[in-house]
Amino acid sequence: MFRRTQTTADDSPASAPDPKPAGKGRPTPKRRDAEGRRRQPVTAPKDRKEAYRQLRERQAKERVRAREGMMRGEERYLPARDQGPVRKFARDWVDSRRLVSQYFLPFMVVVLLITWIPFPDQNFRTAVNIAVVTIGWPVMMVGVVLASVWVAWRVKKLAAEQFPGENVRGVGFYAAMRGLQIRKLRFPPPTVLPGGKPVPPKK
């Protein structure tokens, strides 16, 4: 008795694997490449003359920016001699007061104008010149010297008390020299008014 032989193998053809999903058809760009395309291209100078022109334009813009920063009193744009909290304190102390020394230059201008005026009366002219030279000029000089010495001593003393960890060397002379200048010609420009109130911003 013969048994029927069962077929264990599947004669049907093997099924093919599922195809992979179709991609974008192009490789994904790297991040640095994508950022590089987003950046605006920098125009390189065509020749040396163009390079010099661009350099001068950048330097001019930097000078304007620095000048505006100095006029606003920004610390990073100020010269080294004007930087630091001690120098800022000295400037504000001088600018918040009306000192005798600040009228020295205007007084000199007035003296020169008086000596140049052609008075018709010779005797009157001589008397004016004598009064200016023998009285007005010495009094003004003594007042300026005393005011400058007092300003230098006072500012240095106060600065040493308020800034114990800072170098106060030369701050007295710095304040005295600022006190000799006409207020409108001081640099850096004053940030306080006489009396101590802040200077109102310009519109």
Secondary structure, DSSP 4 states (H G I P E B T S, - for coil): -PPPPPP-S--SPPPPPPPPPP--SSPPPPHHHHHHHHSPPP---SSHHHHHHHHHHHHHHHHHHHHHHHHHT-GGGS-GGG-SHHHHHHHHHHHTS--GGGGHHHHHHHHHHHHHS--S-HHHHHHHHHHIIIIIHHHHHHHHHHHHHHHHHHHHHHHHHH-TTS--TTHHHHHHHHHTS-GGG-SSPPSB-TTSPBPPPP-
